Amino acid sequence: MINRNALRIALTAGLGNAFASLSKLGDSQYVALAVLSVSSGTYGTSIELGRQRLLGTVLGSLLLLVGYRGLTSLPMPLALAITLGCLRLLGGALGLKVGYKVGGIIVVMGWLVHQGDLASWIPLRFFWTAFGVMISLLSLRLLWPARSLDIGLGMYADLLGQLQSCYRELAARVDPNSAEAAPPMAAMASHRALRNRLQLIRQQRPSQLAELGAWPERHPSQQLLRVLEATASRLITMVVGMVREAPSRRDSQLVQRLHQSEAELLHAMAIQLGRWEHQIRNRRGLPQPPADGLQLPRDWQQIIYELSDPTANTASLERLEHIAARLLLCRQAEQAIRDGEANWSAIVQAT
C-alpha cells in the first residue's frame, strides 16, 4: 500500500522537519507544506511547481508590503480585496497557475495574523519555502529518481507495443488465409485507446521541457520525443482508415493476392515497431535506432505489377476504390516508419 513516491515524500518531509527543529528558527512548518505541494512524482513537474510557488511567495510578499503600508487610509476589507485583485491580475500576466494562490495565502495571513512582524515573517517564510523546494528536488534526483523524460520514453514504448498488436490484428483481418478477426467495433475501440494514450503522453511535455533547462527544444531527448510523437500520430491515423475500409472475403483471386501483400506489409511493420519498443526499453542514455530498417516483403514490392493486371477490373468500382484507399494508407504508414527511423538516426548522429 506504500509506493515509492509516498515514501519519498514522507522521508523528505521528515528530514526537512528535523533540520528545521534543529535550527531553532520559527515558522518551520512551511518546510513540510512546501514539500507536500511540490512533490508531484516527477522531477520536471516538481521544478515547475517549485518555480510557481517561489514566484507566488515573492509576488504575494511584495503586494502585502505595498498594500499594508500604502492602503492604510482605506477600510481593511476593501484594502485587502484590492491587494488580492492586484495579485490575481499580476499572477495571470506572469502565467502563474498555482503560484498566485500561494501569494493570496501570504497576503491574507500577513495582513490578519502577522501584521506586527512582517519584517521577520516574510523572510522566514521565503527561506523555508525555498528550502522545502530544494530538498524536494534533491529527493527526486537521489531517492528513486523519477524523470519525466524517462517516463515519457516508457509511455512511448507502451504505445509502440499497443500499435504492434493493433497492426498484427489488421494483418490477420486482411489476410485471406486467416480466420475471422475481431469485429470492427473492437478495432475502433483500440484506435480510441491509442488516441487517448497519445494525448496522455502529450500532456507530459511541459514537465519534460522543465527538466532540460535553457533551450529545451534543442535537446536530443526532446527532439526524439517529437519524432516518436509524429510517427505514432501518423500510424494511429492509418489504423482508423484501415478499419473503415474493411476488406471483403468474397473478392476475386487477384484482389485476394493484393490483400495478401497488404497483410505481409502490416506484419512486417508490426515486427519493426517491436524493434522500436525493444530499443527504447533497453536504452542506456539516448535510445539508439534499430540496426535493421523496415524490410519490405517481396510481394509488397511487386504489387505494382499486380495492380497492372487486367483481371483487377473484375472487382466492382467501389471495391477497387476501397482497395486503393487501403494501399495508400499502407504506403503512408510505411513512409511514417521510414521517416521516423531517418530522423531518429540523424538525432543520434548529431549527439
Order of alpha helices (4+ residues) and beta strands (2+ residues): alpha-alpha-alpha-alpha-alpha-alpha-alpha-alpha-alpha-alpha-alpha-alpha-alpha-alpha
